[in-house]
Amino acid sequence: MGHFHVWRDYFNTPYTNKFTDFNISPYDNSFTPDVPYTGKNLSADIMKIVEEFQPDYLVYPHPNDRHLDHWATNAFVKYTLNKIGFCPSPVI
């Protein structure tokens, strides 16, 4: 299960990993600990990161990337940037 399925099927509903039986990140280094695995929460983390760091440039997968998790990462980033009205500098 990757970002694609979270984007498509678990945006608002928590996903429970069938191998770990966790529906939250069990890792100490999670950006936001103890938050359910949902697309909404992933988008919220992206939003916090962008607002906190105010980057000039963002590097993320191309929308035509054939790897579904890469495509979904692009979708999450673009969705979140659009939601907060953030326009990164164009690539030169």
N, C-alpha and C positions, 0 to 999 in steps of 0.2 A: 504494500500500500504506500503510495507516495502522494506528492502534492496534487497530481492530476485527480485522484479520487477524492481528496479533501476538497478541491475546487468544485468538482462535479457533484459529489454526493454528501459531503459533510461540511458545508459552509456554515450552517447554523446548528447542526446536530453533532455532538461529540463522536469521534471515531475511537473505537477500542481496538488496539492492536491484537490480532489473534494469536501472536506468538508470545507477547509479554503480558497480555491481559491488562495493560495500562490504557487509560484514556487521557492521561496527562504525561508530560515528559518526565521520565524518571531521572534525568541527568541534573547534576548540580550546576552545570554551566549553562542551563537554559536561559534564554534572554528574560522570559517571564516564567518563573517556576510555578508549578502546581496549577496551571491553567489547562482546561480541557483542549484536546486536539480538535480544533475547528478552523475552517477557513477564516471565519470572522476574527478569531484570536490571532491567527497568523497575520492577517491584514493589520490588525491593531499593533502588533509588534513591528511590522515594517513601518507603520506610521510613526511610532515612537522613535525608531532609529533615525528616520529621515528628519523628523522635527528636532531631535536632539543634536544630531551632527551637522545638519544643514549642508550636505555635500554639494559641491559644484558639478560633479559628474557621478553618474550611476552606471555601473556595468552589470548587466543581467542578460540572460539568454534571449536570442532572437525569437520573434513570434513564429517563425517557420521552422524552428528546431524540431526535429522529428522525435526526439526523446520526450515522452509525455510529461515527465516531471520537470524538464527544462521548460517546455511550453507552458506548463501551469505556473512555474515560477515567474515567467514573463507576465502571465495574466494577473497574478497576485500583485506584482509590482506596479503594473500599469493601472490596475483597478484602484490601488491605494493612492498612487500619485494623482490620479484624476479626482479621487474623493477629497483629497486635501488641497487640490489646486496647485500642486508643486510642479514647476517646469524646470528640469535640469538644463544646464547649458548644452547647446548642440555640440556634437563631436566635430572637431576641426580636422 
